Amino acid sequence: MASIIKTHENAVPSGLIDPISSRTIWMRLAWVAVYAIAMGFLEAVCVIYIRKIFPVETNFPIPPMDQLGVEIVREVCTIIMLVAVAWLGGINFRTRLACFFYAFGLWDIFYYVGLAWMIGWPSSLLDWDCLFLIPKPWYGPVLAPVLISVYFILGCCFLHVREIRNNPLRISVISVMLQLTMFTVWYWSFVKDADQITANGFSGVVYSWPLFMLGLFPGIAGLWLTTRKVTNQDRATAQSERSSPGQAAGHPGEGE
């Protein structure tokens, strides 16, 4: 009987995982952050050296197309490194996927922090940059990928909080489609002027912030649907836990 009472006292409350496991999850996430931040600074150093080898004019964002092989290899290796650390940092498919976007967001932000610290660029978050080269060049103001990175980081933290509470997100097909729609619209906002920018530079090009915001709406809608589903699950669990003690307390009275 004493062992039963002791076990009950040491039991983890419903809806929470073991505190040791919780600390392990947050420590993994912290080390993923350390890796991604260091990788962002390293990426900045690599780009500075590459630009010394392949000089780029201020108004023209990328070197000649016959020199882009080095840049593309660098980007592919970067993605592979982020996938690898995300796989090691997560505990299941959901958290590994979240860790990838979490690391990607931190890497992207601290890449620009590193460039600003070492060479004073970008001087403004509205400065234009070549963001990515696969499958074709992406162009936009620095602020746009920074905002997307913040979205990734917050989404990852939210997912991990749900995992720690043993109430993981159950993402529906509709939510996935809404997120894919958001990414598609964002991708189009970065590549729609790619040919013009590659040929003539950034002069006269204006980024479509309305298109960026339009892409944000389905993403927020997908998060809202997922969050609402989780909230409904929490309410159902809370009601079940409140009713169980009352039912249990009624049995002794019946015996008396």
C-alpha positions as CSV (number, residue, x, y, z in Angstrom):
1,M,0.0,0.0,0.0
2,A,2.8,2.4,0.9
3,S,4.5,1.7,-2.4
4,I,1.3,2.5,-4.2
5,I,1.0,5.8,-2.4
6,K,4.6,6.7,-3.1
7,T,4.2,5.8,-6.8
8,H,1.1,8.0,-6.9
9,E,2.9,10.9,-5.3
10,N,5.8,10.7,-7.7
11,A,3.5,10.3,-10.7
12,V,3.8,13.0,-13.5
13,P,0.6,15.0,-13.7
14,S,-1.7,14.2,-16.6
15,G,-0.8,16.2,-19.8
16,L,2.9,16.5,-18.9
17,I,5.9,14.4,-19.7
18,D,8.7,13.5,-17.2
19,P,10.6,16.7,-16.2
20,I,13.9,15.0,-17.1
21,S,12.6,14.3,-20.6
22,S,11.3,17.9,-20.8
23,R,14.8,19.2,-20.0
24,T,16.3,16.9,-22.6
25,I,14.0,18.2,-25.3
26,W,14.8,21.9,-24.4
27,M,18.5,21.1,-24.2
28,R,18.4,19.5,-27.7
29,L,16.6,22.6,-29.0
30,A,19.2,24.8,-27.3
31,W,22.1,22.9,-29.0
32,V,20.3,23.1,-32.4
33,A,20.1,26.9,-31.8
34,V,23.8,27.1,-31.0
35,Y,24.7,25.1,-34.1
36,A,22.4,27.2,-36.4
37,I,23.7,30.5,-35.0
38,A,27.3,29.4,-35.5
39,M,26.4,28.1,-38.9
40,G,24.9,31.5,-39.8
41,F,28.1,33.3,-38.9
42,L,30.2,30.7,-40.8
43,E,27.9,31.2,-43.8
44,A,28.5,34.9,-43.7
45,V,32.3,34.4,-43.7
46,C,32.0,32.0,-46.7
47,V,30.0,34.5,-48.6
48,I,32.5,37.3,-47.9
49,Y,35.3,35.2,-49.3
50,I,33.3,34.1,-52.3
51,R,32.5,37.7,-53.1
52,K,36.3,38.4,-53.0
53,I,36.8,35.7,-55.6
54,F,33.8,36.5,-57.7
55,P,33.2,40.2,-57.2
56,V,29.6,41.4,-57.5
57,E,28.6,44.9,-58.5
58,T,26.3,46.7,-56.0
59,N,23.4,46.8,-58.4
60,F,23.8,43.3,-59.7
61,P,23.1,40.6,-57.1
62,I,24.8,37.5,-58.4
63,P,28.0,36.6,-60.3
64,P,27.8,35.5,-64.0
65,M,25.8,32.3,-64.5
66,D,28.9,30.3,-65.4
67,Q,30.3,31.0,-61.8
68,L,27.2,30.0,-59.9
69,G,28.2,26.3,-59.5
70,V,30.1,27.2,-56.3
71,E,27.1,29.0,-54.8
72,I,24.7,26.2,-55.6
73,V,27.0,23.6,-54.0
74,R,27.2,25.8,-50.9
75,E,23.4,26.1,-50.7
76,V,22.9,22.3,-51.2
77,C,25.5,21.5,-48.5
78,T,23.8,24.1,-46.2
79,I,20.4,22.4,-46.5
80,I,22.0,18.9,-45.9
81,M,23.7,20.2,-42.7
82,L,20.4,21.7,-41.5
83,V,18.6,18.4,-42.2
84,A,21.3,16.4,-40.3
85,V,21.2,18.6,-37.2
86,A,17.4,18.6,-37.2
87,W,17.3,14.8,-37.4
88,L,19.6,14.6,-34.4
89,G,17.7,17.3,-32.5
90,G,14.2,15.9,-32.8
91,I,12.6,12.9,-31.1
92,N,10.1,12.1,-33.8
93,F,9.1,13.2,-37.3
94,R,7.1,16.2,-36.1
95,T,9.9,17.6,-33.9
96,R,12.5,16.8,-36.5
97,L,10.6,18.7,-39.2
98,A,10.1,21.5,-36.7
99,C,13.8,21.5,-35.8
100,F,14.7,21.9,-39.5
101,F,12.6,25.1,-39.9
102,Y,13.8,26.3,-36.4
103,A,17.4,25.8,-37.4
104,F,16.8,27.3,-40.9
105,G,15.2,30.4,-39.3
106,L,18.1,31.0,-36.9
107,W,20.7,30.3,-39.5
108,D,19.1,32.8,-41.9
109,I,18.7,35.6,-39.3
110,F,22.3,35.2,-38.0
111,Y,23.7,35.0,-41.5
112,Y,22.5,38.6,-41.9
113,V,23.7,39.5,-38.4
114,G,27.1,38.2,-39.3
115,L,27.3,40.1,-42.5
116,A,26.1,43.3,-40.8
117,W,28.7,42.9,-38.1
118,M,31.7,42.0,-40.4
119,I,31.1,44.2,-43.5
120,G,28.3,46.6,-42.5
121,W,25.8,45.1,-44.9
122,P,22.8,45.1,-45.0
123,S,22.6,48.7,-43.9
124,S,18.8,48.4,-43.8
125,L,16.4,45.5,-43.6
126,L,14.9,46.8,-46.8
127,D,18.2,46.2,-48.7
128,W,17.7,43.7,-51.5
129,D,19.5,40.4,-51.7
130,C,19.7,37.2,-53.7
131,L,18.1,34.9,-51.1
132,F,18.4,31.5,-52.8
133,L,19.4,30.0,-56.1
134,I,17.5,26.7,-56.2
135,P,15.7,26.0,-58.5
136,K,16.1,29.6,-59.8
137,P,17.3,32.9,-58.2
138,W,15.1,34.3,-55.4
139,Y,15.2,38.0,-54.8
140,G,13.7,40.2,-52.1
141,P,14.4,42.7,-49.3
142,V,16.2,41.2,-46.3
143,L,13.2,41.9,-44.1
144,A,11.1,39.3,-46.0
145,P,13.2,36.2,-45.2
146,V,13.7,37.5,-41.6
147,L,10.0,37.7,-41.0
148,I,9.6,34.2,-42.5
149,S,12.4,33.0,-40.2
150,V,10.6,34.4,-37.1
151,Y,7.5,32.5,-38.3
152,F,9.5,29.3,-38.4
153,I,11.0,29.8,-35.0
154,L,7.8,30.6,-33.2
155,G,6.0,27.7,-34.9
156,C,8.7,25.2,-33.8
157,C,8.6,26.4,-30.2
158,F,4.8,26.1,-30.1
159,L,5.1,22.5,-31.5
160,H,7.7,21.6,-28.9
161,V,5.5,23.0,-26.0
162,R,2.7,20.7,-27.2
163,E,5.1,17.7,-27.3
164,I,6.3,18.4,-23.8
165,R,2.7,18.5,-22.5
166,N,2.0,15.2,-24.2
167,N,-0.6,16.8,-26.4
168,P,1.1,17.0,-29.8
169,L,-0.3,18.9,-32.7
170,R,-2.5,16.9,-35.0
171,I,-2.1,18.7,-38.3
172,S,-4.9,18.1,-40.7
173,V,-4.6,17.8,-44.5
174,I,-6.4,21.2,-44.8
175,S,-3.8,22.8,-42.5
176,V,-0.9,21.3,-44.6
177,M,-2.5,22.6,-47.8
178,L,-2.9,26.1,-46.4
179,Q,0.8,26.1,-45.3
180,L,1.9,24.9,-48.8
181,T,-0.3,27.7,-50.3
182,M,1.5,30.2,-48.1
183,F,5.0,28.9,-49.2
184,T,3.9,28.9,-52.8
185,V,2.8,32.5,-52.7
186,W,5.9,33.6,-50.9
187,Y,8.1,31.7,-53.4
188,W,6.3,33.5,-56.3
189,S,6.9,36.9,-54.6
190,F,10.6,36.2,-54.7
191,V,11.0,34.8,-58.2
192,K,8.4,36.7,-60.3
193,D,11.0,39.4,-61.2
194,A,14.0,37.1,-61.2
195,D,14.7,37.3,-64.9
196,Q,14.5,41.1,-64.9
197,I,16.7,41.4,-61.9
198,T,19.3,38.9,-63.1
199,A,19.5,40.8,-66.4
200,N,19.3,44.4,-65.3
201,G,19.9,44.5,-61.5
202,F,17.7,45.8,-58.7
203,S,17.1,49.3,-60.2
204,G,13.4,50.0,-60.7
205,V,12.2,46.8,-59.0
206,V,9.7,47.0,-56.2
207,Y,9.0,44.0,-53.9
208,S,5.3,43.1,-53.7
209,W,4.6,43.3,-50.0
210,P,0.8,42.9,-50.7
211,L,1.7,39.5,-52.3
212,F,3.8,38.6,-49.2
213,M,0.9,39.5,-46.9
214,L,-1.5,37.6,-49.1
215,G,0.6,34.5,-48.6
216,L,0.6,35.0,-44.9
217,F,-3.2,34.7,-44.6
218,P,-3.5,31.0,-45.5
219,G,-0.6,30.2,-43.2
220,I,-2.3,32.0,-40.3
221,A,-5.5,30.2,-41.1
222,G,-3.7,26.9,-41.0
223,L,-2.2,27.7,-37.6
224,W,-5.6,28.8,-36.4
225,L,-7.3,25.6,-37.5
226,T,-4.5,23.5,-35.8
227,T,-4.6,25.6,-32.6
228,R,-8.4,25.5,-32.4
229,K,-8.3,21.7,-32.7
230,V,-5.7,21.5,-29.9
231,T,-7.7,23.9,-27.7
232,N,-10.8,21.8,-28.2
233,Q,-8.8,18.7,-27.2
234,D,-7.5,20.5,-24.1
235,R,-11.0,21.4,-23.1
236,A,-12.3,17.9,-23.5
237,T,-9.3,16.5,-21.5
238,A,-9.9,19.1,-18.7
239,Q,-13.6,18.2,-18.5
240,S,-12.8,14.5,-18.3
241,E,-10.3,15.1,-15.5
242,R,-12.8,17.3,-13.6
243,S,-15.5,14.7,-13.9
244,S,-13.3,11.7,-12.9
245,P,-12.6,12.8,-9.3
246,G,-16.2,13.5,-8.7
247,Q,-17.2,10.0,-9.9
248,A,-14.4,8.5,-7.8
249,A,-15.5,10.4,-4.7
250,G,-19.1,9.1,-5.1
251,H,-18.2,5.5,-4.6
252,P,-17.2,5.6,-0.9
253,G,-20.5,7.3,-0.2
254,E,-22.4,4.6,-1.9
255,G,-20.5,2.0,0.2
256,E,-21.5,3.7,3.4
